[in-house]
Every structure is written in C-alpha cells, then in structure tokens.
Amino acid sequence: MVEELIEQFKMNAAVTRLSKREGLARSLAYSSSIKAGKQLSVEEMKTLIDELFACENPHTAPNGRFTFISFSNDELAKRFENK
C-alpha cells in the first residue's frame, strides 16, 4: 500500500499543482479506495452510504465528479420502456 501511495503521489504532483499536504491526502484516499469490481456486503454498502452523507459535501468527490445521480420514477420508466 505504501508503494502505491508513493506512486499515486508522484502522479498527482506531475499532473496538478496541489500543496504537498493535499497531494498526499488525495494519494492516500485513492490508494485506500474501493476499486471497481470489488464485491461488497450489504453492511459495507450501508456503511459507505452513511459515511458519504455524513460528509460536508456528499454530492461531489474532491475531483469535482458527482458521487451519485438521482432519477425520478418517470425518468427511470422512460429509460427502460421498450422502443
């Protein structure tokens, strides 16, 4: 994990103009994040959701991307109706 943290820190430093402290924080967050494809238990998923909504700004990640998208029932129905 330490090697991955260092590599991520180097990549962040090369791409962004973050302070060393912020770059290290981002690298640590990335290296300890749950990777795509990892299966989680229901309890782990509930804990993640609880932790997300306990954040100061749960709507966006530090990189500015949305953390979730909401759809109304009508929008979902339109997306799944047969054409």
Secondary structure as UniProt FT lines:
FT   HELIX           2..15
FT   HELIX           20..31
FT   TURN            36..37
FT   HELIX           42..53
FT   TURN            58..59
FT   TURN            62..63
FT   HELIX           73..80
//
